Amino acid sequence: MKKIIIFIIALSGLLSCSKEGQPDYLLSEDKMVEIMVDIHLAEGMASSLPVSYDSSKKLYPLFESRVFENHQVIDTVYMESLEYYLRDTEKMEELYGRVIDSLNVKEKEGK
């Protein structure tokens, strides 16, 4: 989780200089939040399996591809949309706030 946050911060710094219009392929903010929540859940599932770290690293891409299938989104569209949203750090902070809120609700529902 920390690696993802560091990656996002680094990538947002690199991409913040670029100013382009909104691309056609861009996923809506709501769709991004839904996918990001599911990706974090998949990451948690992979890391909590009673297998070695190397095995969980190999399983995670399978879980991730299943997330994209369930949302009917191509992984490259998600990544390009993520890169677009990372250019606006305030927007990305808002999206991650929604992701965290959704994860907290799911956690409470699971108890």
N, C-alpha and C positions, 0 to 999 in steps of 0.2 A: 504494500500500500504506500509506503514511504517512497519507494522507487518511482511509482506512478506519479505521485505529487511532485517529486523533484523533476521528473521528465516533463511534466506539464508546465512547471515554472520555467524551466530552461527553454522549452520550445516556444512558450509565449514570449519570452524575451527575444528570441531570434525572429519570430514572426511579427512582432509588434511594429516593426518598421515598415512593413508592406501594407499598402492601402489599396484594396481592390473593391469593386462593387460586389454585391451579393451574387454568388454563382447560382446557376440553375439547379445544380445537383444538391444544394444545401438541404440538410434535414432540418425539420422544425425544432425549435427548442424543446418542445414537449417530447418529441420522438428521441432526441439526443438524451434527455434525462432518463427516459424509459430504458434505452439501450445501455447507458452508463450504469444504471442501477443493476441491470442484469449482468453486465460484465463484472462488476464488483462482487456480485453474488457468486458468479462462476469462479472468480479468482479465489474467493473464500472457500468454496467447495473443493477446489483443486488442492489448496494448501492444507485443508483439514483432513484429507484422506489419509488413512494409515499406510502410506507408501513412502518410499524415499523421496527426497527433494528432487532428484533427477527425474524420477517417474512422474511426480506432480507437474514438473515443468513440461513434460511431454504430453500430459493429459490436458493441461490448460488450453492449448490451441484447439483441441477438440470441443471443449466446453464453449470456448469463445465462438467457434464457427456455428455451434448450435444456437447461440444467442442471435447471430445474424440471420440464420435460417428462420428462427421463430418470429423475428421482426421483419422478415422479407426485405432485408437490406444487404447490399453487397459491402463487404468489408472495406473496400477502397472508398466507397461513398461515405461510410462512417468516418474513416481516417481523414478524408479531405474535409468533411464537415467539422471534425474535431480541430483540424488545423485552422480552419476559418474562424471558429469560435475562440480559439486560443489567441488570436490576434487582438481580441478585445478582453483584456484581463478582468475588467469589471463584469462583463457578460459571463465569462467563464467562472468567476467567483460566484455569481448568482446561480448558474447552472449547477455547480458543485454543492451549493447550499441546498438546492432542491434535491439533489441526489442523496445527500446526508440525511435530510429530513425523511425522504422515502425509505432509506435503509433503517432509520430509527423506528419508523412506523412498522416496518416488516419485522423488526426485532421484537417489538412489543407484542405484535400479533402472534409471534411464535412462542411466547412465554405462557 
